[in-house]
Amino acid sequence: MKNVFDRIASRNGHSHEQSVIVSQSNSDQPAEVTEYTSKDVKEITQELLKHGHVDESTKPDLFQRVIFRNREILSALEPLDLAVRLDTNRGVAFLVVAESAYDSSDEGQAWAHPLVRRQRLTLEQSLLVAILRQAFVMHEQESGIGHSAAKIAVDDLIPHFLTYFDDSGSDSRNESRLMSLLDQLKVHGIVSEIDTKQEVTIRPMIAHLANPESLTALLRILQEQVREPESTQKDSE
């Protein structure tokens, strides 16, 4: 079975990276043309489809290839109604649903995409993302965008964490709970592994995943949860 990318025409005109096979069974049949996407573009595109993003800090060579091959990658993704978005200042490239796939009359249409799984975070995960986003913004304000990695010590995170979460009364349990949440966020490309200094790197993807719209939605959920007990109390009175 042919790879889907083998059926996509590369549009940059570099003939030395492409081969075109023209076959015709008889004079009455139109010629069937199959154009092959370059191996390099296939590798990059498949990496994006597998992980959803490419981070310059962990894969600098691949990230540079995403920049260099950007137009070809967009061509390869177009039949799938996907696109790649580049943030060269922060050093991250990530997949998005192409604008052409959106139905303006139905906001949920984009999530009907067969290759896109909507990532739903728990309330605890979302609150931790908001804390990390604040730390990331402060780092960029102090150091500049993309100038250095945004790191934070686990010990520095715990007081912020306990502002929103119940204190178990045990430092070890509090830390274990936090580290478990950090490990869960790692698969979303938001944080790195905890290093030997007990520090975690906040990945630049957080600037796009935790955007103002998603943070506003989180605030609305929290406000609703605060109002619910108040409403229940008034009803009981």
Beta strands, then each sheet from edge to edge (+ up, - down):
strand 1: 20-23
strand 2: 32-35
strand 3: 53-55
strand 4: 82-87
strand 5: 92-97
strand 6: 150-153
strand 7: 199-202
sheet 1: 1+ 2-
sheet 2: 3+ 5- 4+
sheet 3: 6+ 7-
end
